[in-house]
Amino acid sequence: MITLDHVAHFVPGADEASAALARLGFTLTPFSEQSHRLREDGPLVPAGTGNRCVMLEKGYIEFLTPIGDTPNAAQLRLAMQRYVGVHLVAFGTDAAPLDHLRLTKASFEPLEPIALQRRISTEKGEDTARFTVVRVPPGAMAEGRIQYCQHHTPELVWQTRWTSHANGATGLAAVILCVENPDEAAERYGRFSGLKWTAAGGARHLETARGTLVFIDRGTLERTLGVSAPALPWIAGYALDCCSVEVAHNAAVTAGAVVRDLADGRFAVTLPDALGGVIVFQAPERGVVRFE
């Protein structure tokens, strides 16, 4: 089963990003340095990055910061020269080896699976969260780091104390990708995931078992959300389900955020420079936002 597991902002400073998120009503996990094994039998080495997360009942949002001098950290710094914001989309999987095989057959030339881990605090002390990540070479997917993530310790990642937010956010419903050619991008992601895409107004949708990828062009993005792409392609942002749109709206206004009310009861928040991108808040029953 394939899901929309998480998205990740690449941000230059954890403190500034954390303060902006707290103002918007999000609960954050503690900062954690990451380590990985580049080969299954290889040594555990620092990844050169650290993160904080907004854990949702369904999915999560990651905020990655370079903290070392490693190839992984260099990729983050290079990506941020294009823009600060979302550069990573992770499909959730329970069978990373099969995803690696499918990517190989589809000529994506995937890298060897990476065993990623980070220390994580629990109510009883500390433990180690472990993941298997399947990536393709840099540039294989022009939109950013598009990968698979298999959680081996989900109980450590989704701790109840971190999934409650003052703004009422509950789930990652969609990710919005602004591209030159939505048909081409949707077809490529279809091959990447093994899923079928559909046309929906001015957008193309790729639906997973939980969460949708939405592909739109620059003009459609500007007409609907009122934001301009700093570069193409641009992972513009994402849609979050929330238990109360009114509560989320009040939190955004109180934070002094740039808010745009949408015609169907949703609203969009343009995030500050420390985070980059846009979030659409919506009631769960609304489904995927329409782009005409």
N, C-alpha and C positions, 0 to 999 in steps of 0.2 A: 504494500500500500504506500502510495506517495502522497505527501501532504505539503502544505506551505509551512515549513517549520519556523524559520525566523528570517529577518533581514538585519543587516548591520550597517550602521553609520561608521564611516572612518572620520575621526575627529582629531584635531591637533592637540587638544587639552582636555583631560578628563574632568578637571575641576569646573571649567566653564560649562562644559556640556552637562555635567551633573546638576549644577545650579539652575540651568535653564529647564531641565526636566522636572526638578523638584517644584519650580514655580508653576509648571503646567499641571501639577497634581499627580505625578508618577512616583511610585515607590521604586527605589533602586537597590540592586544587590551591591554588596561591598566590592571594591576594586580588587581584581584578581589578575596576577601575572600568569601567562600561558606558557606551557611547555609542549613539546611534541616529539614523536619518533618519526623520522623521515622514511624509515624502513621498518617493517614489522619486527625485525630482529635487531634494529639499531638502538643506539643509546638515547636516553631522554635528554633533550637539550632545550634551552630557552628559545621560545618562538620570537622573542623580541617585541612582543605586543602584550597589552593588558586590556581588560574589559570591565565594564559594568553592564548590567542588563535590566530591562524592564520585563519582568516575567508576567505573562498573562495566563488566564485559565486555559487558553488555546493559543499556542505559539508564543513567541517572544521577540523583543527588539534588543539588539546588541549594539554597544558603543565601543568601538575598538580604537585604541591609541597606540602609536609606535613608542616603545620605551627602550629600544636597544639598537644595535647595529647588526642586523641580520637580513637575509634576503626577504623574509616575510615583512619585516618592518619597512624595508625599502619599497616594497610594493605598495604599502599603505601611503607612504610619503609621495610616491609618484602619482598615485590615484588622486590624492588631495590637491595636486597641482592643477588638475582639471576642475575639481569642485570639492567642497566639503559636503558630505551627506552620505546617502545610501550607495554603497558600492558592492554589496554582497546580498545575494538571495540564496537561501539554503532550502532545498527540498528535504523534507523528512522522509526517512526510509527505515525499514526493518530488515533490509537485505542489501547492504552496501556492495558485497561482491557481485551480485547480479546486476546492480546499476553500473558497476565498473565494466562488466562484460557487455552490457547494452551499449555503453558509450564507445567501447572499442569497436563493436560491430557497425556502429553508426559513424565511424571514422573521426571521432572527436579526440582520439589519442590521449586518453586519460592518464594522469600521473599515478604512480603507485599510491594505494590508500594510505592515509596518514593517521597514526594513532595520536590523537590530541588529548591533553588532559590539563586540568587546572585545580588548584586547591580551592576548596569551597567550605565556608563555615556552615555549621549546622547548630541546632539548639543543644546538641550534646558535645560540641567541640569542632573539630575539623575533619574533613574527608577529602577524597579525590574524585572529581567528576571526570568521566572518561567518554570519549567519542571516537568514532571512525568517520573520517572525512574523505570524500572522493572529489578531486578537483581535476580540471582540464588545464592545459598550459595557458599562461597569461596571454590574453589576446584572442584565444579561441572563441570566447563569447565576448563580443565587443562591449556589452553593457556593463561588465564588471566581473567579479568573482562569483560565478554561478556554480554551485556545488551541491553535493549530497551530504547529509549529516545523519548518522545513526547514533542514537543515544543508548549508552550501555548502563547509565545510572540516572534515569529520568527522575527518580525520587529525590535525588540531591539537587537537581536543577529546578524542578517545580516544587519549591517549598511553600506551603500555604502562607507563611508570614510575608512572602514577597509578591503574592498575586492579588492583593487588595490595593486599589488605587483611589485616591481622593477624587479623581475625575471620573471614576466608574468604568474605566476601560477594562474589557474582559477578553478580547480575542483579536488575533490578526486575521482579518477577513480577505484582504487583497493587497497586492503590490502593483504599483502603477509605473510602467516603463514607457518613457517618451522616446520614440525611435523615428528614423527617417522613413522606413517602410514597415508598417505594422504587419502586413501579410508575410513578408520575408521573416521577420522576427518570430512571429507566432509559429510558422512552419519549422523554423530551426529549433525552437524550444519544444515543439512537438516531438521532433526526433530525439532531442536530448532527454526528454522525460518518458517517451513512449505514450503520451497522451494526445488526444485530439483537441484541436482548437475550433472555435466557432466565431462567427461574426455577430456583433451586437452593437447596432447603431454605428457610431464612428470609431468603435473599438474592436479589438480582437481579444477573445477570452480563452485562456487555457485553465480549465478547472481541474483541481486536484481533489483528493478525497476530503480535504479540508483547506479551503482557501483558493483564491483565483489570481492568476497573473493577467494583468490588463495591459494591452499594447495600444498606444495611441500616438498620433503625430503631434508636432509642435502646435499647429493651429488649434487642434481639438483641445489640447491641454490648456492653452491660453483662454479659449472661450469658456471652458467649464470651470476651471479652478483659479483663473486670474493670475497665473504665475508664468514666468518665461524661463525656458530651459537655458542654463548657463553654457551647455554644450550638448551635442548629440553624439551618441545616445546618452540618456540621462535616466537613472532610476529615480524618478521624481519623488516618490514617497509611498504611502500605503494607507489603507483604510482600516480603522479599528472599530470593532463592535463595542458598544458601551451599554451599561444597564439603564442609563438615563442621558439622553442627548442634552436635556436642560442642564443637568449637573455638569457635564463635560463642557458645555458652552460657557457656563458661569465661571468655571475654573480657568478657561482660556482668556476670557475677558478680564478677570481679576489679575491674571499674569501679565496683562498688557500685550497679549499676542495679537498679531494681524489675523483677523477672523473674516471669513467670507461665507455668508449664508447661501446654501444651495437650494434649488427649487423644490427638492423632494424631501425636505426635513432634515437633511444632513448639513454639516458645515465643515469648512476646511480651515486649517490653521497653517499659515506660513511660518515655518520654524526660524528661529534666530540664526545668525551666522555661525554660532558655535556648534550648531547641529546640522543645519542645511536640509532643504526639502520641505515637504508638505504632508500633513496628516489630515485625512478625512475621518470625522467621527460620525457614527451612524448607529441606529438601532439594529439589532441582529436580524430582525424580520425584513429589513429593507433589501437584503441581497446585495449584489454588486452595483456600485454607482454607475449611472448611465452617462456615456459621453456621446453627444450628438454632433 
